[in-house]
Amino acid sequence: MFTITSAQLDALLLAYTFPMVRVMSFLAAAPLFNNVAIPRRVKLIVALAVGFAITSALPPQNLAAPGSDVGLAILGMQILIGAGMGFAMRVVFAALDVAGELIGLQMGLSFATFFDPQSQSQTSVVAEIIGIVVSLLFLALNGHLMLIQVLIRSFEWLPISANPVHAEGWLLLARSGAIVFATGLLLALPVVVALLITNIALAVLTRAAPQLNLFAVGFPITSTVGIAVIWLTLPTLANVLEQIFDQGFEGMALLVRVWTGT
């Protein structure tokens, strides 16, 4: 008859609980994996598959039981570590969302919004289109596989232990919010500059011909110019986004190194 002792059960919980919690919290915060369009059962199956694969490759751990005070502290630390790593990459996608919102505002399409279930808010059409293009390009570059690779490496760089991580890592994560506005503005700059010149030309034209209906003429012109500039910049968008994704992965690795104090 097959029997299992309480010591063996504690060993199994100890071997799988802490790594699984880090994996689940990371996938819950990382871009694409946290998309609300993916069913929860699929997310759970992916998290369990990745977690079991990682746990089987880890060395035996000599830590406190998950139900003890120290074990609960380690459990909470793994949740913060996984969520922090996922948020470090989510900042890059937030910058691209800001770029889409700025472009839509300058094109006069900010009123063309619909409810986005991912952000639980109203999102402009331009930002949604750019978000879809960015997500497809991220998948084409195997970014989702690189995310899992960084997650696996994190167990080598930052092993599970009762020692707290360095607080400088959380400060670095907070400062990374500046990337959202800086990168978003730089990405939207070509369209913003082109539309600024267009609006100046329309203002001069209105002064020269006051009888011209600016609202009837200006909106089609600004929309056409904006779409034309986006179309012309698409060939170079892949290289720019690849560099931005690389910065996001470097930011995740830097965050883990700061947590370890190296």
N, C-alpha and C positions, 0 to 999 in steps of 0.2 A: 504494500500500500504506500502510495506517495504521500509523504509528509513534509512539512516545511516548518522550521522553528521560527521563533520570534527574532532571533539573532540574524537568521538568513533573510527574513522579511525586512528588517532594519537595514541590512546591507544592500538589498535591492533598492529600497527607497533612497538610500544615501547615494547610490551609484547613478540613479536616473532622475531624481527630483531636481537637484540644483542645476545640472546642465539643461534639462528640459525647460525649466522656468526661464533661463536666459534666452534660449532659442525662441520660445513662444512670445516673450516680451519684445524681442528684436523683430520678429515677423509681424507683430501687431503694430509696430511703429514705422517699419521700413516702407519706402514707396513701392507701389505695385502690389506687394503682398497684403497691404492693409486696405486694398480697394474694396469698397462695399459691394461691388458687383460680383465679387467672388463669394460663393456660398460659404457659410461658416463651417460646414462639414468638410469642405475641400481645404479650407485654411487649417482646420484641426488635423486633417490627415497629412498635409504637407509638413506641418510643425512636428507631428509625431515621427514622421519618416526621417526628417532631418535630425531631430533630436536623438532618435535611436542610433542613427548612423554615426553621429558625433560621439555619443556616450560609449559606444562599443570600442572606439579608438582611444579613449582617455585612460590614463593609468589609474589604478585603484586609489581611492580617496580615503583619507583618515580624518574625517570631519565629525562635527557634532551631529546628533540625530536631527532630522528636519523638524520634529515636534518640540525640541528644547528651545530655550531662550536664544542661545547662540545660533542654533539652526534657523530659527525664524529671522534673526538678523542677517544671516548669510542669504536666506531666501529673498529678503527685501533688497539686499545689495545686488543680487543677480537680476532682479526685475529692473532696477535703476540702470544697471550697466547695459542690459539688452535694449531698453527703451532709449537710453542716451545714444547708443550707436545708431539705432534706426533713425532717431531724430536728426543726427548729424548729416545723414544723407537726405532726409526729407527737406532740409533747409534748401538744398539745391533745387528741388522741384518747386518749392514755394517761391524762389526767385523767378523761375520761369512763369509761374502764375501771375506774379506782379508785372512782368513784362507784357503778358497778354492783356492784363487789365489796363495798363498804360496805353498800349496800342489801340485797344477798343475805345478808350476815352478820347484819344486824339482823332480817331477816325469818325467820331460821332455815333458810334455803335454801342455806346455804354447802356443805352436804353433797351437794346436787344439782349435781354437776359432770360434765363430760365433756371429752375431750381436744380442745383447740383447735389446729388445725394452724397457725394464724397466729402464735400466741405460743409454740407448742411446749410447752404446759403445760396443767394442768387449770384450767378456767374455769367459774365458776358460771353457771347458766342465766340468772339475772337480768342479769348483766353481758353475756352474749351477746345477749340480746334488746335491751338498751339499745344495744349496739354496732351491731346491725343497723338499728335505728331511726335512730341518728346517721348511719350511712353513707348510708342512703336520703335523709335530709334534706340531707346534704352534696351529694349528686348533684342533688337537686331545686333547690338553690340555685346550681347550676352551680359548685360549689366546685372540681371537677376542672379546669374551664376557667380559673378564676382562678389555680390553681396553675401552669398552663402559662403564663399571662400574666405572673405574677411571675418565672417562670424566664426568659422572654424579656426582661423588663425588667432582669434581673440582668446581662445582657451589656452593657446601656447604663450601669448604675450601677457595675458592676465589670468592665471589659473584661479580656480575657485578656492578661496581660503576665507578665514575669519578676519583677515586684516582689512580694514577699510581702505578704499581708494583715496588718492590725493584729491583735496578739494579744488586744486587748480584746474582739474578737468572740467568740473561743473562751470567754473568761470569761463573757460574756453568755449564751452558749449553755449553759454549765454551770449558771449561776444560774437559768436557765429551768426547771430541774427542780423548783424550789419550786412552780411553777404546778400541777404534777401533783397534789400533795397539797392545796393551798389550794383550787383550783377543784373538785377531786373532792369534798372535804368540803362545800363550799358547795352543790353540786348535790344531794348526798345528804341535806342538812340537813333538809328538810321531812319526809322519810320517817323519818329517824333520830329527830327530835323526836317525831313521832306514835307511833312504836314505843316510845320511852322512856316516854311517858305511859301507853301501853298496858301495858307491863311493870310500871310502878308500880301501876297499878290492879289488875293480876293479883296482885301481891305483897300488896296490902291485902286482896284477896278471899281469898287463901290463908290469911292470918292470921285472917280472920273465920270462914272455913269450912275448918278443917284437913283435913277428910275429902275435900275436893275434889282430884281428881287433876289437878295442874297440867300435867303432861306431855301428858295427853289433851286438855285444854281450851286450854292456852296456845298450842300450835303452830298450830291452825286459826285462832285469833283473831289472832295476830300476822301470819300469812300473809294473812288477809283484809284486815286494816287496811293492810298494806303495799301490796297490790295496789290497794286503794281509793284510797290517797293517790297512787300512781303514775298511776292513771286520772284523778284530779282535776287533777293537775299537767300532764297531756299538752297541754291547749290552750295553756298558757304556755311549754311547752318549746321550741317553735320559735323564739320571740323570744330566749329565753335562749341557745340554741345558736347562733343567728345572731350574737349579740354575742361569744360565745366564738370563733367562727370568724374574726370580724373581728379579734379580738385576736391570733389566730394569724398571720393575714396581715400585720398590723402588726408583729408580732415578726420575721417573715421580712424585711420591708423594713428594719426597724431593724438587724437583723443585718448586712445588706449594707452599710448606710451606715456602721456601725461598722468593718466591714472596710476600707472605703475611707478612713476617717479623717475623714469629714464629720459 
